[in-house]
Amino acid sequence: KASKIDIYAKPFRILADQGTLAADKTYEIDNATLTTCTNDTDAFHYQVKTSRVRLRADHDVTAWGAVPYLFGVPFFYFPYYWKDLDTHYGFRFEPGYRSSWGPYLLSSYKMPLYRDKARDAYFDAKTSVDYRVDRGVAYGERLSWGAAEDAKGYLSAYYADDDEPPAGIEDPGRYRIRLNHAWNVADRDQILLNALYVSDDLFMENFFRDEHREMNQPDNYLTYTHLGDNYSAGVLGRVRLNDFYTQVERLPEAWFNLNSTELGESGVYVENATRAAYLNKEYDERYDPLPESYNVFRLDSDTQASMPLKFLGFLNVVPRAGYRATYYSKTIDSVVVATTTETVSTNEYGDVEYFTQTGTSRESHEAEADIRSLFELGTEVSFKAFGLWQDTPGNIWRHVSEPYADYTYIPEPNLVPDQLFQFDEVDELDKTHSVRLGLRNRWQIKPRGGLKTYERVYIDCFADVNLDPEADEESVESYNLDARYTPNTWLRFDLEGRYDVAEDQIDTAAIRLVAWHQIFSSDIEFRYRADDSSLLLANLTWHFNNAWSANVYERYEFETSQVEEVGSWLERRWDCIACRLYVSVEPGYDTLADGSTEEDDYKVSFLFWLTDFTPENIREDGSR
């Protein structure tokens, strides 16, 4: 027994007049006060006063007759209270307002069904009940499981009885079912599963917008992967669960990759990539007219042999030769058909006139199975040159320059893309006679007295040259750039882009600035795709002091001169609790199915949590 208890059992501080301490670090205390605050006892920001408490260090805390206080004000009563010290179990609430939802309250309760801390195994349940004034009530259940690093997954179901479904959605009962699992069967074997089924194509955008941005079309797959010493192999199944998406199904696809392996001591290295798949392309059922789906069995095997050589002690030459055989269970036979059209009309004098017009059209028919043979010859040539110098402070600098050329020749195959059903890039392969000419530059620094070398600048610029252009084609197809600049340990610039010579325009570009510091962090990125998108994404978080932080973020589309989203949050942090206010707006520009214009979507939400028990997702709508 002990009196005048004031002890710290991470993360709790326990105060009481008396109590007991068992040998296994279990505290049994009457009339105890619990808190994770570190300030003076008369100025706790929050505390829980109990009639009795049992705390098992590094495990959990159980309290009876618990009354929580916030800034000295009691606000609830728990006859029984239990808290795991590693995982956030219990209630979570997110109140807020959103233009498309009205005022809302997202609420959930998470509880353990099974817990074995010795094995780091768990099976949890999370029940959600959400109310949106303009959209009605929604319910969700999420079962999560895991076992150390061996397995982790969840099954979630969410149902919304939508009072105001979007135009074109007739059934107000809208839902999502998702299953995700990752299992490390052994050190070199892994199984991944993901399945997502939704009631309609707008459900994710209406209720889980952040998740929709990451995956705007469900990807349903089951994969098994095995890693060998010099090879990898696996099986992939990918299916379409919803009929209102266009997707290539792989039912299934088996693959085998042989890593670059030397044949004895010959100096010749061989690698192979082989895939066998039953492919089926299904179109969105809402197409009018609906294109006809098609399917093919395809066996594709690509073998490459190379022989690295070095001349004069510095010139690297790597000749290579390859053969790619692709079997198709059926192909396409295109024929040109002559057509004659006769038109009958009456002229101004009432005489009948006949006009005959002859033309041609191309008709495609399914043809028999065939094998496409694709031969490849190529050589990569490169060398490195470098120089060293020492600056005034004594830092050692090194400049590495690496010119290179990569030549590729692929004669026209016996089957060209027009004769094949199209599923992915494998079916697009055609003749190639090109060379890539490039120059890599690296500027590296070894600080005075240091052991580690840092790369400050990396620049790779190259051009793709077509050595056998058609009459209307340019010889130089594109100019490309990939560059990184890291002036210090807290700042980095990335730049990459491709200039299309034939179109006389920048085809793609991406510029990114990332900075991180004790008082701020930022991520600014500009993505450009010709005639498609010019998107600016910016995110800045600033820590004014230990108590206050703020964040601003935005997405702006220059192509349409539209702000896609702009928002901010303000956070106040004490030593043991924190709260955050979110404000954002997504302007509406799209025309809906009923002809109306989408309205601006404003959102305001407020969150509060204990800093020692920060949940995995601060926002509740990200964990349904």
TATA-V778420 format. One record per run of one state. SS is the DSSP state (a for helix, b for strand, c for the rest). FROM is the first residue (numbers start at 0). TO is the last residue. Records with the same first field share a line. If there is no record, write none. Layout:
SS=FROM-TO, FROM-TO
This chain:
c=0-0, 9-10, 21-24, 30-31, 35-39, 43-44, 49-50, 56-58, 70-71, 74-76, 84-88, 98-100, 116-119, 132-134, 147-149, 161-171, 186-187, 198-201, 207-207, 214-218, 227-229, 239-245, 262-267, 282-292, 311-313, 328-329, 346-350, 367-368, 390-394, 410-415, 419-423, 428-430, 446-451, 466-474, 488-489, 500-503, 516-518, 529-531, 543-546, 557-560, 573-575, 586-589, 591-595, 597-599, 613-618, 622-623
b=1-8, 11-20, 25-29, 32-34, 45-48, 51-55, 59-69, 72-73, 77-83, 89-97, 101-115, 120-131, 135-146, 150-160, 172-185, 188-197, 219-226, 230-238, 246-261, 268-281, 293-310, 314-327, 330-345, 351-366, 369-389, 395-409, 431-445, 452-465, 475-487, 490-499, 504-515, 519-528, 532-542, 547-556, 561-572, 576-585, 590-590, 596-596, 600-609
a=40-42, 202-206, 208-213, 416-418, 424-427, 610-612, 619-621
